């Protein structure tokens, strides 16, 4: 970052991903413009990957990609907490909205150790889900049923019945689920969620309901790789996270997830608030309900439902003006670094 370069809050424009299981709900729920006739399964709100980079929609860097601005600002953007991480100098979080109009494949992601030892071309992927909307009877799959063995998995895979040994859960809006590396999982029909994860697209698919891809051929499976990374202890843990809530003068602050890969907080604000960005980590703010405005470094960014704003690590003081009492947003940053203090 040059001496005269000044960071500011960045409003992100998403990269849209057409998926065989996608739909149109991201347009109706968040006002995201979708291309006509396409099934959009994912909106990558904050992304810095070779597979896709979100765009900056405001300020002096409007029209540039998040990748370009991150390279320009360096640690002024991401902070020092991410040094030595597999992400290198890339933006250290991937933020998505997902719209499942059909069942997603049953899959699993590797952890850092597996990537170092067995999958050097892949990156670890720890992710968390915040449920936004569900249809009646909607489910998610998360971890194996208690007592499941690798032999059970192999047998049920061969019989096309592997979902019988995976926990099936009925989620409701507001629920939070962490999908740690090694946790076999699937998002099922009728669920819309916010996904916060390490910036990786490494996915090992083990079951896809026998359906065909856009090319008319069965989609690739990665059963051998999945067998080497999947865990069998998830059944001993609750599937959902229990938020830790604290009353503040402006509303309520909840810690949703706090692990090495990231920290997620949810705030429900009745009045405006200010805080100081910890220079060790960038923060990402996603508006889930209501509307408001974020101000920092002389830049004012209006935020409606679905908006995603990056607060660079070197930004300093931030003011969030609440325009509607029911304002709810989610913040994400580096693990073990509190985002809003007091």
Secondary structure as GFF3:
##gff-version 3
##sequence-region A 1 342
A	DSSP	beta_strand	10	13	.	.	.	ID=ss1
A	DSSP	beta_strand	15	23	.	.	.	ID=ss2
A	DSSP	alpha_helix	25	30	.	.	.	ID=ss3
A	DSSP	beta_strand	40	46	.	.	.	ID=ss4
A	DSSP	beta_strand	48	49	.	.	.	ID=ss5
A	DSSP	beta_strand	52	53	.	.	.	ID=ss6
A	DSSP	beta_strand	55	56	.	.	.	ID=ss7
A	DSSP	three_ten_helix	59	61	.	.	.	ID=ss8
A	DSSP	alpha_helix	66	73	.	.	.	ID=ss9
A	DSSP	alpha_helix	75	78	.	.	.	ID=ss10
A	DSSP	beta_strand	94	100	.	.	.	ID=ss11
A	DSSP	beta_strand	106	108	.	.	.	ID=ss12
A	DSSP	alpha_helix	112	117	.	.	.	ID=ss13
A	DSSP	beta_strand	127	134	.	.	.	ID=ss14
A	DSSP	beta_strand	140	144	.	.	.	ID=ss15
A	DSSP	alpha_helix	150	158	.	.	.	ID=ss16
A	DSSP	three_ten_helix	162	165	.	.	.	ID=ss17
A	DSSP	beta_strand	166	169	.	.	.	ID=ss18
A	DSSP	beta_strand	176	179	.	.	.	ID=ss19
A	DSSP	beta_strand	185	187	.	.	.	ID=ss20
A	DSSP	beta_strand	191	197	.	.	.	ID=ss21
A	DSSP	beta_strand	204	207	.	.	.	ID=ss22
A	DSSP	alpha_helix	223	229	.	.	.	ID=ss23
A	DSSP	three_ten_helix	234	236	.	.	.	ID=ss24
A	DSSP	beta_strand	244	248	.	.	.	ID=ss25
A	DSSP	beta_strand	251	258	.	.	.	ID=ss26
A	DSSP	beta_strand	263	269	.	.	.	ID=ss27
A	DSSP	beta_strand	273	276	.	.	.	ID=ss28
A	DSSP	beta_strand	283	289	.	.	.	ID=ss29
A	DSSP	beta_strand	292	296	.	.	.	ID=ss30
A	DSSP	beta_strand	299	303	.	.	.	ID=ss31
A	DSSP	beta_strand	308	311	.	.	.	ID=ss32
A	DSSP	beta_strand	317	322	.	.	.	ID=ss33
A	DSSP	beta_strand	327	333	.	.	.	ID=ss34
###
